[in-house]
Amino acid sequence: MTTNQPPPYPGDDQPSTNDLPAHGSVPPPQGGYPPPPGGFPPPGAPGGYGVPQGNKKALWSMILGIVSIVCCGIFAGIPAIVLAVLAKREIGESRGTQTGSGQATAGLVLGIVAIVLSIGYLILVVSTGNIDFSTS
């Protein structure tokens, strides 16, 4: 009998020539560890989601917001607001691949507060007449 022929019918007395175990018997132990459960790629395999990256405009918005409160007022407050709005739009459109919404919000709020304080200080100085540009 060659290997291309089907196995004999159950009533035949010819022994099977294939090395498969009989139906219902336990296969011999193979040794080693069993394969890992499915559903997980092997370590180092490509694919999946990357780590979300921080938005640079949000970071710079927050930095400019802090600087505007500390010393530069309106000159750093306006760019802080513009960058915050742009960053929030980019973060919203990124579908979770960018982070930094809190930084953008902080830059926006600090920029607005700095502009309000700068305008309030300017109104106070002009209304009291304490404008003295002389250096002597």
C-alpha positions as CSV (number, residue, x, y, z in Angstrom):
1,M,0.0,0.0,0.0
2,T,1.3,3.5,-0.9
3,T,0.8,6.6,1.1
4,N,-1.5,8.0,-1.6
5,Q,-4.2,5.4,-1.0
6,P,-7.0,5.9,1.6
7,P,-6.8,3.9,4.8
8,P,-8.6,0.5,4.8
9,Y,-12.2,0.2,5.7
10,P,-13.1,-0.9,9.2
11,G,-13.9,-4.5,8.2
12,D,-10.6,-5.1,6.5
13,D,-7.8,-7.1,8.2
14,Q,-5.0,-5.1,6.8
15,P,-3.1,-3.0,9.3
16,S,-2.8,0.7,8.8
17,T,0.5,1.9,7.4
18,N,0.3,5.5,8.8
19,D,1.8,6.3,12.1
20,L,-1.2,8.1,13.5
21,P,-2.6,7.0,16.9
22,A,-5.9,5.2,16.9
23,H,-9.0,7.2,17.4
24,G,-9.5,8.1,21.1
25,S,-6.0,7.3,22.2
26,V,-3.8,9.9,23.9
27,P,-1.0,11.3,21.8
28,P,2.5,10.9,23.2
29,P,3.9,13.7,25.3
30,Q,5.8,16.3,23.2
31,G,7.8,17.9,26.0
32,G,8.6,21.6,26.4
33,Y,6.2,24.4,27.1
34,P,2.8,24.7,25.5
35,P,2.3,27.5,23.0
36,P,1.1,30.8,24.4
37,P,-2.6,31.5,24.3
38,G,-3.8,33.3,21.2
39,G,-4.8,37.0,20.9
40,F,-1.4,38.5,21.8
41,P,1.3,39.4,19.3
42,P,4.8,38.1,20.1
43,P,7.1,40.5,21.9
44,G,8.5,43.2,19.6
45,A,5.9,42.6,16.9
46,P,4.8,45.7,15.0
47,G,1.3,47.0,15.3
48,G,-1.0,48.2,18.0
49,Y,-1.2,51.8,19.3
50,G,1.7,54.0,20.0
51,V,2.3,56.0,23.1
52,P,0.4,59.4,22.9
53,Q,2.7,62.3,22.3
54,G,2.4,65.6,24.0
55,N,1.4,68.6,21.9
56,K,4.2,71.1,21.7
57,K,1.9,74.1,21.1
58,A,0.1,73.2,24.4
59,L,3.4,73.1,26.2
60,W,4.5,76.5,24.8
61,S,1.1,78.0,25.5
62,M,1.4,77.1,29.2
63,I,5.0,78.4,29.3
64,L,4.0,81.7,27.7
65,G,1.0,81.9,30.0
66,I,3.3,81.6,33.1
67,V,5.7,84.2,31.6
68,S,2.8,86.5,30.9
69,I,1.7,86.4,34.5
70,V,5.2,86.9,35.9
71,C,6.6,89.7,33.8
72,C,5.5,90.2,30.2
73,G,1.7,90.7,30.5
74,I,0.0,91.3,27.2
75,F,3.1,90.6,25.1
76,A,3.2,86.9,26.1
77,G,-0.5,86.6,26.9
78,I,-1.7,87.0,23.3
79,P,0.6,84.3,21.9
80,A,-0.3,82.0,24.8
81,I,-4.0,82.3,23.9
82,V,-3.4,81.8,20.2
83,L,-1.3,78.7,20.8
84,A,-3.8,77.3,23.3
85,V,-6.6,77.5,20.8
86,L,-4.5,75.9,18.1
87,A,-3.3,73.2,20.4
88,K,-6.8,72.3,21.6
89,R,-8.0,72.0,18.0
90,E,-5.0,69.7,17.1
91,I,-5.5,67.6,20.2
92,G,-9.2,67.2,19.5
93,E,-8.5,66.1,15.9
94,S,-5.8,63.7,16.8
95,R,-8.2,61.0,18.1
96,G,-6.1,60.3,21.2
97,T,-2.6,60.3,19.7
98,Q,-1.8,63.7,21.3
99,T,-2.0,64.8,24.9
100,G,-1.7,68.2,26.6
101,S,-5.3,69.4,26.8
102,G,-4.7,70.5,30.4
103,Q,-1.5,72.4,29.4
104,A,-3.5,74.2,26.7
105,T,-6.2,75.1,29.1
106,A,-3.7,76.4,31.6
107,G,-2.0,78.5,28.9
108,L,-5.4,79.9,27.8
109,V,-6.5,80.8,31.3
110,L,-3.1,82.3,32.3
111,G,-3.0,84.3,29.0
112,I,-6.5,85.7,29.6
113,V,-5.7,86.6,33.2
114,A,-2.4,88.3,32.2
115,I,-4.2,90.4,29.5
116,V,-7.0,91.4,32.0
117,L,-4.4,92.3,34.6
118,S,-2.3,94.3,32.1
119,I,-5.3,96.3,30.9
120,G,-6.4,96.9,34.5
121,Y,-2.9,98.2,35.3
122,L,-2.9,100.4,32.3
123,I,-6.3,101.9,33.2
124,L,-5.1,102.4,36.8
125,V,-1.9,104.2,35.7
126,V,-3.7,106.4,33.1
127,S,-6.6,107.3,35.5
128,T,-4.3,108.4,38.3
129,G,-2.0,110.3,36.0
130,N,1.1,108.6,37.4
131,I,2.8,108.4,34.0
132,D,6.4,109.6,34.4
133,F,8.8,108.6,31.6
134,S,11.6,110.9,32.8
135,T,14.8,109.3,34.0
136,S,16.0,112.0,36.3
